[in-house]
């Protein structure tokens, strides 16, 4: 991969994301197959500077996602998700990895890994253990020897820099490490026969026998689970989901216009309800981005707000899906109709882990907070 020059001061990440969105929109249907992957779209992210954009400006990026750039990161994630939810899922994982490296990496690690991102390497964060057992590390001659696998790893076979969690039995702790991978190796996508998000290349990655140097370890034991970043970082995927919700809404609206049904009062009423749901999701995501970047709320309150955002966006997405499918009718379930794939991808991506725990955990934080309801989140709205 070529070593790209650092981004210049005039770089506009949102404009780059709009271009990536338009290109991805035109390719997404062709990628909707069990062996699909948005390879050309990832290439566009590299070409347009978006793979490097999350890196700080002082290290050759655009500072996307730093405190001053959280609003722009929200817009970028939303736009990429609008173009393709599969691409948005991959890009969110890439951003997550670079933010963890920025937070916990030493100077040399940051320099090396950020150079890889600028050169076009796709990063991912994989933390789900396989049913056979999780990833373990052992110190032996030659470095850290890896054993085990990760599952539900999006971009498996395409991510070339995987930030993974592994158990160090001797230390009795979970460590983060960044593992270089060769494209097309060690991935098993045979079990990914999902309703939607088919092009995300989500599967199992076998790490057995890999050896990495000890400086592949990032940060200190259990840093990965530190709050509010561990749970609060979920706001990023809600921004991608927001883009998917907007894409469904626009496909629905275009159908009504195309078929001359825009003057029907029942259709207008449903579209108005959908617009309320879309804007509700946007406001929650915007608030979550601010809460995470402002650092003015207690960590537990930040996590509570982001957890509520997860559920508010899920509800908005399901509402838009229900209304759109009711309005469009059977045509929206036929292959080739714009709504069909968009609906499958969104319905699948809205299913995130532990929604009940997110809701009750947020409610518990609210019970313990006291004070007036209107003041609960004021610190995150500064």
Buried (B, 14 or more C-beta within 10 A) or exposed (E): EEEBEBBEEEBEBBEBBBBBBEBBBEBBBEBBEEEBBBBEBBBBBBBBBBBBBBBBBEBBBBBBBBEEBBEBBBBBBBBBBBBBBBBBBBBBBBBBBBBBBBEBBEEEBBEBBBBBBBBBBBBBBBBBBBEEEBBBBEEEEEBBBBBBBBBBBBBBBBBBBBBBBBBBEEEEEBBBBBBEBEEEEBBBBEEBEBEBBBBBBBBBBBBEEBEBEEBBBBBEBBBBEEEBBBBBBBBBBBBBBBBBBBBBBBBBBEBBEEEEBEEEEEBBEBBEBBBEBBEBBBEBBBBBBBBBBBEBBEBBBBBBBBBBBBBBBBBBBBBBBBBBBEBBEEEBEEEEBBBBBBBBBBBBBBEBEEBEEBBEBBEEBBEEBEEEEEEBBEBBEE
